[in-house]
Amino acid sequence: MLDRTDANSTERVAQLVRQLMAKRSIDRSVGYDDVLSECGLSSLDMVNLMLAVETEFDIKIPDRDMTPSNFRSIAQIDKLVGALLHSDQQVG
């Protein structure tokens, strides 16, 4: 089985963030550790980002993990995705 928790997952998360920002006409670059709310994303944008991450990685984010801190930055989202993908591999 391929390890999906690599630089590819980071780029996929970053692409989701860029797409959402483009939809909202936010024209700025976002770094790996930049706080997304400070980059112009609203709480509704964060909900949409959560849904996009679930779809992109074919995962279900447990309610306990749907926290502002887990969606604070690309780095935090990537860390969450990695943990969820790893736990799916353990179960499956």
C-alpha positions in Angstrom: 0.0 0.0 0.0 1.3 3.5 -0.8 2.1 5.8 2.0 -0.2 8.7 1.4 1.2 10.8 4.2 4.1 12.4 2.4 4.9 15.7 0.6 2.1 14.8 -1.7 -0.5 15.1 1.1 1.0 18.5 2.1 0.7 19.7 -1.5 -2.9 18.4 -1.7 -3.8 20.3 1.4 -2.1 23.4 0.2 -4.0 23.2 -3.1 -7.3 22.9 -1.3 -6.5 26.1 0.7 -5.4 27.9 -2.5 -8.6 26.9 -4.3 -10.7 28.1 -1.4 -8.8 31.4 -1.2 -9.2 31.9 -5.0 -13.0 31.3 -4.7 -13.1 34.1 -2.1 -10.9 36.3 -4.3 -8.1 36.4 -1.6 -5.0 37.1 -3.5 -2.0 36.2 -1.3 0.4 33.4 -0.8 0.0 31.1 2.2 2.9 29.5 3.9 2.9 26.1 5.6 2.6 27.5 9.1 0.6 30.7 8.3 -2.6 31.1 10.4 -5.4 30.6 7.8 -7.9 32.9 9.7 -5.3 35.7 9.5 -5.0 35.0 5.7 -8.6 36.0 5.3 -10.5 32.7 5.7 -13.7 32.9 7.8 -15.2 30.2 10.0 -17.6 29.2 7.2 -14.5 28.9 4.9 -13.0 26.5 7.5 -16.1 24.4 7.5 -15.9 24.2 3.7 -12.2 23.3 4.0 -13.0 20.5 6.4 -15.5 19.1 3.9 -13.0 19.5 1.1 -10.3 17.7 3.1 -12.6 14.8 3.8 -13.5 14.5 0.1 -9.9 14.9 -1.1 -8.5 12.2 1.2 -11.6 10.0 1.4 -11.6 10.2 5.2 -14.1 11.1 7.9 -12.9 13.7 10.4 -14.2 12.7 13.8 -16.2 15.4 15.6 -13.6 15.6 18.3 -10.9 16.5 15.7 -13.0 19.3 14.1 -11.3 22.0 16.2 -10.0 25.4 15.2 -6.5 24.3 16.2 -6.5 21.4 13.8 -7.4 23.8 11.0 -5.2 26.7 12.0 -2.6 26.2 9.3 -1.7 23.9 6.4 0.8 22.2 8.7 -1.9 21.4 11.3 -4.3 20.1 8.6 -1.6 18.0 7.1 -0.7 16.6 10.5 -4.4 15.7 11.1 -4.7 14.1 7.7 -1.6 12.0 8.3 -2.9 10.8 11.7 -6.3 9.9 10.3 -4.8 8.1 7.3 -2.4 6.2 9.6 -5.3 5.2 11.9 -7.3 4.0 8.9 -4.4 1.8 7.8 -4.2 0.3 11.2 -8.0 -0.5 11.3 -8.2 -1.6 7.6 
